[in-house]
Amino acid sequence: QVQLVESGGGSVQAGESLKLSCAASGYAYSIDVMGWYRQAPGKQRELVADMSDGGNTLYADSVKGRFTISRDNAKNTVTLQMNSLTREDSAVYYCEARIAIRRDWGQGTQVTVSS
């Protein structure tokens, strides 16, 4: 059974940092892309960052220079280091795993940034 388990969300002050982690299990094949999306109230889910198994990364413009994604292919884990957080980063963050056209999601973890 495929499972994505996120951890590391919480409440912080603006300017502070958080690190999100996601562990994937139950996959019979290597995961092509792992990444993070977020969804704020009243808004659509949007890409934050993702990374291919070859190490190629993609970041949303709004987080470039502040967030860093990393991945351990052997352990099927992905982390998101978030620095210089702002109120606009407040959202539920979802871990994503993609193999070909298959896409799986974690349950989400709340990040709240207050000023």
C-alpha positions as protocol buffer text, in pm:
chain_id: "A"
residue {
  index: 1
  type: GLN
  ca { x: 0 y: 0 z: 0 }
}
residue {
  index: 2
  type: VAL
  ca { x: 141 y: 333 z: -110 }
}
residue {
  index: 3
  type: GLN
  ca { x: 176 y: 591 z: 161 }
}
residue {
  index: 4
  type: LEU
  ca { x: 323 y: 940 z: 188 }
}
residue {
  index: 5
  type: VAL
  ca { x: 373 y: 1069 z: 539 }
}
residue {
  index: 6
  type: GLU
  ca { x: 460 y: 1434 z: 600 }
}
residue {
  index: 7
  type: SER
  ca { x: 602 y: 1590 z: 910 }
}
residue {
  index: 8
  type: GLY
  ca { x: 748 y: 1920 z: 1023 }
}
residue {
  index: 9
  type: GLY
  ca { x: 467 y: 2168 z: 986 }
}
residue {
  index: 10
  type: GLY
  ca { x: 383 y: 2415 z: 1257 }
}
residue {
  index: 11
  type: SER
  ca { x: 344 y: 2778 z: 1353 }
}
residue {
  index: 12
  type: VAL
  ca { x: 629 y: 3025 z: 1328 }
}
residue {
  index: 13
  type: GLN
  ca { x: 692 y: 3398 z: 1317 }
}
residue {
  index: 14
  type: ALA
  ca { x: 770 y: 3576 z: 995 }
}
residue {
  index: 15
  type: GLY
  ca { x: 1137 y: 3549 z: 912 }
}
residue {
  index: 16
  type: GLU
  ca { x: 1179 y: 3214 z: 1080 }
}
residue {
  index: 17
  type: SER
  ca { x: 1241 y: 2873 z: 925 }
}
residue {
  index: 18
  type: LEU
  ca { x: 1074 y: 2537 z: 905 }
}
residue {
  index: 19
  type: LYS
  ca { x: 1174 y: 2206 z: 754 }
}
residue {
  index: 20
  type: LEU
  ca { x: 918 y: 1970 z: 609 }
}
residue {
  index: 21
  type: SER
  ca { x: 986 y: 1603 z: 553 }
}
residue {
  index: 22
  type: CYS
  ca { x: 803 y: 1337 z: 360 }
}
residue {
  index: 23
  type: ALA
  ca { x: 860 y: 964 z: 358 }
}
residue {
  index: 24
  type: ALA
  ca { x: 716 y: 750 z: 82 }
}
residue {
  index: 25
  type: SER
  ca { x: 656 y: 379 z: 123 }
}
residue {
  index: 26
  type: GLY
  ca { x: 493 y: 94 z: -63 }
}
residue {
  index: 27
  type: TYR
  ca { x: 634 y: 174 z: -406 }
}
residue {
  index: 28
  type: ALA
  ca { x: 750 y: -113 z: -621 }
}
residue {
  index: 29
  type: TYR
  ca { x: 934 y: 117 z: -861 }
}
residue {
  index: 30
  type: SER
  ca { x: 1156 y: 420 z: -823 }
}
residue {
  index: 31
  type: ILE
  ca { x: 968 y: 746 z: -795 }
}
residue {
  index: 32
  type: ASP
  ca { x: 1019 y: 980 z: -1089 }
}
residue {
  index: 33
  type: VAL
  ca { x: 939 y: 1307 z: -916 }
}
residue {
  index: 34
  type: MET
  ca { x: 887 y: 1401 z: -554 }
}
residue {
  index: 35
  type: GLY
  ca { x: 783 y: 1741 z: -446 }
}
residue {
  index: 36
  type: TRP
  ca { x: 572 y: 1980 z: -246 }
}
residue {
  index: 37
  type: TYR
  ca { x: 255 y: 2166 z: -323 }
}
residue {
  index: 38
  type: ARG
  ca { x: 58 y: 2399 z: -102 }
}
residue {
  index: 39
  type: GLN
  ca { x: -295 y: 2521 z: -74 }
}
residue {
  index: 40
  type: ALA
  ca { x: -406 y: 2829 z: 113 }
}
residue {
  index: 41
  type: PRO
  ca { x: -772 y: 2887 z: 206 }
}
residue {
  index: 42
  type: GLY
  ca { x: -973 y: 2992 z: -97 }
}
residue {
  index: 43
  type: LYS
  ca { x: -686 y: 2928 z: -335 }
}
residue {
  index: 44
  type: GLN
  ca { x: -589 y: 2652 z: -572 }
}
residue {
  index: 45
  type: ARG
  ca { x: -320 y: 2403 z: -489 }
}
residue {
  index: 46
  type: GLU
  ca { x: 9 y: 2525 z: -631 }
}
residue {
  index: 47
  type: LEU
  ca { x: 352 y: 2384 z: -688 }
}
residue {
  index: 48
  type: VAL
  ca { x: 614 y: 2489 z: -436 }
}
residue {
  index: 49
  type: ALA
  ca { x: 907 y: 2279 z: -552 }
}
residue {
  index: 50
  type: ASP
  ca { x: 981 y: 1940 z: -695 }
}
residue {
  index: 51
  type: MET
  ca { x: 1279 y: 1727 z: -779 }
}
residue {
  index: 52
  type: SER
  ca { x: 1330 y: 1447 z: -1029 }
}
residue {
  index: 53
  type: ASP
  ca { x: 1516 y: 1132 z: -945 }
}
residue {
  index: 54
  type: GLY
  ca { x: 1799 y: 1275 z: -1152 }
}
residue {
  index: 55
  type: GLY
  ca { x: 1822 y: 1582 z: -935 }
}
residue {
  index: 56
  type: ASN
  ca { x: 1650 y: 1838 z: -1155 }
}
residue {
  index: 57
  type: THR
  ca { x: 1455 y: 2090 z: -951 }
}
residue {
  index: 58
  type: LEU
  ca { x: 1167 y: 2324 z: -1015 }
}
residue {
  index: 59
  type: TYR
  ca { x: 1067 y: 2605 z: -782 }
}
residue {
  index: 60
  type: ALA
  ca { x: 779 y: 2845 z: -774 }
}
residue {
  index: 61
  type: ASP
  ca { x: 902 y: 3199 z: -832 }
}
residue {
  index: 62
  type: SER
  ca { x: 765 y: 3304 z: -496 }
}
residue {
  index: 63
  type: VAL
  ca { x: 996 y: 3069 z: -304 }
}
residue {
  index: 64
  type: LYS
  ca { x: 1315 y: 3086 z: -511 }
}
residue {
  index: 65
  type: GLY
  ca { x: 1609 y: 3177 z: -294 }
}
residue {
  index: 66
  type: ARG
  ca { x: 1422 y: 3100 z: 26 }
}
residue {
  index: 67
  type: PHE
  ca { x: 1320 y: 2734 z: -3 }
}
residue {
  index: 68
  type: THR
  ca { x: 1541 y: 2437 z: -81 }
}
residue {
  index: 69
  type: ILE
  ca { x: 1420 y: 2093 z: -180 }
}
residue {
  index: 70
  type: SER
  ca { x: 1629 y: 1785 z: -131 }
}
residue {
  index: 71
  type: ARG
  ca { x: 1569 y: 1419 z: -185 }
}
residue {
  index: 72
  type: ASP
  ca { x: 1710 y: 1082 z: -88 }
}
residue {
  index: 73
  type: ASN
  ca { x: 1622 y: 840 z: -366 }
}
residue {
  index: 74
  type: ALA
  ca { x: 1738 y: 536 z: -175 }
}
residue {
  index: 75
  type: LYS
  ca { x: 1513 y: 619 z: 120 }
}
residue {
  index: 76
  type: ASN
  ca { x: 1226 y: 766 z: -83 }
}
residue {
  index: 77
  type: THR
  ca { x: 1227 y: 1082 z: 123 }
}
residue {
  index: 78
  type: VAL
  ca { x: 1199 y: 1445 z: 27 }
}
residue {
  index: 79
  type: THR
  ca { x: 1253 y: 1750 z: 244 }
}
residue {
  index: 80
  type: LEU
  ca { x: 1174 y: 2115 z: 203 }
}
residue {
  index: 81
  type: GLN
  ca { x: 1384 y: 2365 z: 394 }
}
residue {
  index: 82
  type: MET
  ca { x: 1188 y: 2686 z: 420 }
}
residue {
  index: 83
  type: ASN
  ca { x: 1370 y: 3002 z: 527 }
}
residue {
  index: 84
  type: SER
  ca { x: 1260 y: 3362 z: 561 }
}
residue {
  index: 85
  type: LEU
  ca { x: 898 y: 3259 z: 587 }
}
residue {
  index: 86
  type: THR
  ca { x: 628 y: 3518 z: 530 }
}
residue {
  index: 87
  type: ARG
  ca { x: 257 y: 3521 z: 600 }
}
residue {
  index: 88
  type: GLU
  ca { x: 199 y: 3445 z: 234 }
}
residue {
  index: 89
  type: ASP
  ca { x: 363 y: 3105 z: 288 }
}
residue {
  index: 90
  type: SER
  ca { x: 86 y: 3000 z: 526 }
}
residue {
  index: 91
  type: ALA
  ca { x: -94 y: 2702 z: 377 }
}
residue {
  index: 92
  type: VAL
  ca { x: -140 y: 2329 z: 396 }
}
residue {
  index: 93
  type: TYR
  ca { x: 165 y: 2171 z: 238 }
}
residue {
  index: 94
  type: TYR
  ca { x: 126 y: 1843 z: 52 }
}
residue {
  index: 95
  type: CYS
  ca { x: 392 y: 1596 z: -43 }
}
residue {
  index: 96
  type: GLU
  ca { x: 360 y: 1456 z: -395 }
}
residue {
  index: 97
  type: ALA
  ca { x: 508 y: 1152 z: -564 }
}
residue {
  index: 98
  type: ARG
  ca { x: 487 y: 1082 z: -936 }
}
residue {
  index: 99
  type: ILE
  ca { x: 561 y: 773 z: -1137 }
}
residue {
  index: 100
  type: ALA
  ca { x: 475 y: 822 z: -1504 }
}
residue {
  index: 101
  type: ILE
  ca { x: 111 y: 936 z: -1501 }
}
residue {
  index: 102
  type: ARG
  ca { x: 47 y: 818 z: -1148 }
}
residue {
  index: 103
  type: ARG
  ca { x: 37 y: 1086 z: -880 }
}
residue {
  index: 104
  type: ASP
  ca { x: 4 y: 1027 z: -507 }
}
residue {
  index: 105
  type: TRP
  ca { x: -46 y: 1278 z: -227 }
}
residue {
  index: 106
  type: GLY
  ca { x: 25 y: 1294 z: 140 }
}
residue {
  index: 107
  type: GLN
  ca { x: -236 y: 1401 z: 391 }
}
residue {
  index: 108
  type: GLY
  ca { x: -94 y: 1750 z: 422 }
}
residue {
  index: 109
  type: THR
  ca { x: 74 y: 1942 z: 700 }
}
residue {
  index: 110
  type: GLN
  ca { x: -22 y: 2290 z: 814 }
}
residue {
  index: 111
  type: VAL
  ca { x: 227 y: 2576 z: 804 }
}
residue {
  index: 112
  type: THR
  ca { x: 118 y: 2898 z: 970 }
}
residue {
  index: 113
  type: VAL
  ca { x: 333 y: 3209 z: 962 }
}
residue {
  index: 114
  type: SER
  ca { x: 237 y: 3506 z: 1174 }
}
residue {
  index: 115
  type: SER
  ca { x: 383 y: 3852 z: 1175 }
}
